[in-house]
Amino acid sequence: MPTDAATVCGLRRAARKMSLSSVQPTLSTLKTCQTDIGTGMDIVSEVALDLVEAQGTDDSPNVKKLEQMMLECARLDNEINCFVASVEQMTAQVRHEPPEAMFTLKDSVKTRFDELMAEASDTEIRRHSKVAAFKENIRKSLTKGNETGASVEEELDEDIAVTQSQTNFTCPLTQVEMVNPVKNKKCQHYYDQEAVLAMIKNKQSKKKSFRCPVVGCGNTDVKKSDLELDLVMKRTIQNQKRQSGRSRV
């Protein structure tokens, strides 16, 4: 009998381990969905900027509809965050409980998910980084559209022209012109998206933090969550490139 009991316990532990391991692929899929949601929100933002630039206002019905799309995407992103957090928290808790706790894991996850969703407010949804960037990009676009006879450098907001390298649209990492400029919300500096994400990933693989490469910056820990795509800056770079191309003809 002791041997049988030990065997049963071993089987239960193995079953629990297998059940928990099956959770990870699902979470990975959801996190991939979040990446797709973020890409979709960037596309919506670009379409909104096209409309604002063409119409000279952010008060058109179409722009309002796009803003609502951004909010719906933000709600979905938040819902995934809550679900992932509830699964991770409850599975971590189950690992330290008897194998029988696996039978109530689904209910525990649902209860925790409902709690996290109840804590989320519309205000927090509107503070979603991409929703905030959407509104900021439109504001910058309107401000830029109201300025006439100014040079490219004069058209930039003060928070964009932080350093000479940024005014020249040069990434401090690659030392070449940025393609997809992202702004660091903490220190206000800009980098090319591909370069900075690669650097952050490289540092994380070595269990190190990534320091902002701008000379004199005190930001010693640049995170992916600190970065937001600046579509107005991107368009300004593209416009300057087109103007430079025409001037050479």
N, C-alpha and C positions, 0 to 999 in steps of 0.2 A: 504493500500500500504506500509506503513512503516514496518508493520509486515512481509509482503511478502519479502521486501528488506532485512530485518534482517535475515529471514529464508534462503534466497538465499546465503547471505554472510556466514551464519553459515555452510551451506552445502558445500560451496566452501572451507572453512577452514578445514572442516572435510575431504573432498576429498583430499586436499593437504597433510594433515597429514597422511592419508592412503597411498598415493602415495610415500611419503618420507619414511614411515616405511617399505615399500616393498623393498626399496633399500638395507637396511642393510643385509638381508639374502644373497643377491647377492654378496655384498662385503665380507661377511664372507666366502662364498664359494671360492672366488678368493684368499683370504688370506690362506685358507686351501691348495689351489693349489700351492701357493708359498712354503708352508712347504714341499709338495711332490717334488717340483722342487729342493729344497735344499737337500732333501734326495737322489734324483737321482744324483745330482752333487757330493755328497760324495761317492756314489757308483762308478761313473766314475773315481773319484780321486783314489780310491782303486785299480781299474783295471789298471790304468796308473802306479801306483806304482809297481804292480805285474810285468808289462812289463819292467819297468826300472830296477828293481832288477834282472830280468831274463836276460836282454840283456846288462845291464851295460851302457846304453845310453838313452838319451831323444830325440834322433834325428831320431827315427824310424818312418815310415809312420803311423803306428798304434797309436803311442803316439801323433803324430800331429793331427790325426783324433779325438782322445779323447779331445785334447785341443780345437778343433773347436766345439765339442759337448758342452764343458763347456761354450764357448763364446755364443753359441746359447741359452743355458739355461739362461745365464746372461741377454741376450737381452730380453728373454721372461719375466724374473723376473722384469726387468726394465720397460717393457711395462705394466705389471700388476700394478707396483708401480705408474706409470703415470696415469693409468686409475682410480685407487682407489683415488689418490690425486685429480684428476679433478672432480670426482663425489662428494667427500667430500667437496671440496671448493665451487662448484656450488650449492649443496643442502643447504649448510650453508648460502649462499647468498640469495637463494630463500626464506628461512624462514623469511627474513626481508622485502620481497617485496610483492606486491599484489598477490592474488591467481592466477591471470591470468598468472603470470610469470612461472607457472608450464608447460604451453603449449610450452614454448621455452627452457625448461630445457635440453632436449635431445640435441638440437643444441648448447647450451651453454657448455655442457659437452664435446661434440665433439671438439668444438673450443679450449677449454682449454687443452684437451688431445693432440691435434695437436701441440699446443704451447710447452707443456712439452716434447713431443717426439722430437721436433725440437731442443730443448736445449740439449738433450742427445747426447753424442759423443762416437765414438769408444774407445777413450782414457778412458772415464768414465766406459764403459763396461769392459775394460780390468782391471780396478781397482776394479771391483766387488770383494767383500771380499773372495768369494769361488774360484774365478779365481786366485786371488793373492795367496791364500793358496795352490791351486793346484800347481802353479809354485814353491812356497817355499818348499812344501813337496817333490817335485821331486829334487830340488836342495839339500835338506838335505839328501835325499836317495842316491844321487850320491856321495855326500861328505862322507857319512857314508860308502858307498861301497868301496871307495878308501882307507879307513883306515884299516890297518891290525894289528893284535896283540894287539889291544887296548881293555881296559875293557869297560863295558857298559857305565860307567860314563864318560870315556874319549871320547867315540863316540858321546856323546851328544854335541850339539852346546852350546856355552856360554850362549845364550839367553834362553836355556832350563834349564841349571843348575843354576838357579838364587838363589835358596835356597836349604838347605839340604833336606827339605821335598820333593821338586820337584825332586832332584837327586834320591831319594828313591822311586819316583813315588807315593808318598802318598798325597792324597787330603787333603788340610788344613781344609776342612769342615767336612769330614767324618772320617779323620785320618786312612783311609784304602787305599789300593792300587787302583789307578784310573782304570776304565774300558774304558771310552771314554774321554780322556783328552782334555780339551779345553783351549786355551790360551787367556788371556786377552790382547788385542792389546794395551791397554793404559799403564798397569803396568807390562806386560810381565809375570804375574803369571799364574799358572795352577790350574785347579779344575776339579773334575769329572763332566761331563756334566749334568747328572741327578740331582746331589746334588745342583749345582749352579743355575740351572734353577728353581728348586723348591724353593730355598731361595729367588731368585729375585721375583718370583710370590708371595711368602708369604709377602715380604716387600711391594710390590706394593699394595696388598690388604689392607694394613694398612696405605697406602699413605706415606711410608717411603722409603728412598734410602738404598741400600745395600752396605756396606763398604767391601772392599777386606779383607778377614780374615787373610792374611799373616801378621805376626808381623812386625810392622815398616812401612807397606805400607801406603802411603798417599792418595790412591785412595778411595774416600768416596762415589762414585756413580757408581757401576758396573751395566752395562746395558747388555741386551741380545745381542744387536747389537755390543757390544765390543768383543764378544766371537767368536772364530773360532776353529773348530775341528782340532787337530794336529794328522794327520794319521801316521806320522813317529814316534812320541812319542808313539802312541797306539801300533804300531808294535814292538817298542823296549820293551815295557812292556810285550807284548805277548811272544816275543823271550826270555826274561829273565825268564818268568814263565816256558816256555818249558825247558830251560836249567836247572832251579832249579829242575824241575820234574825229568829230566834225572840224575842229580847228586845224587838224593836220591835213585835211583834204584841200 
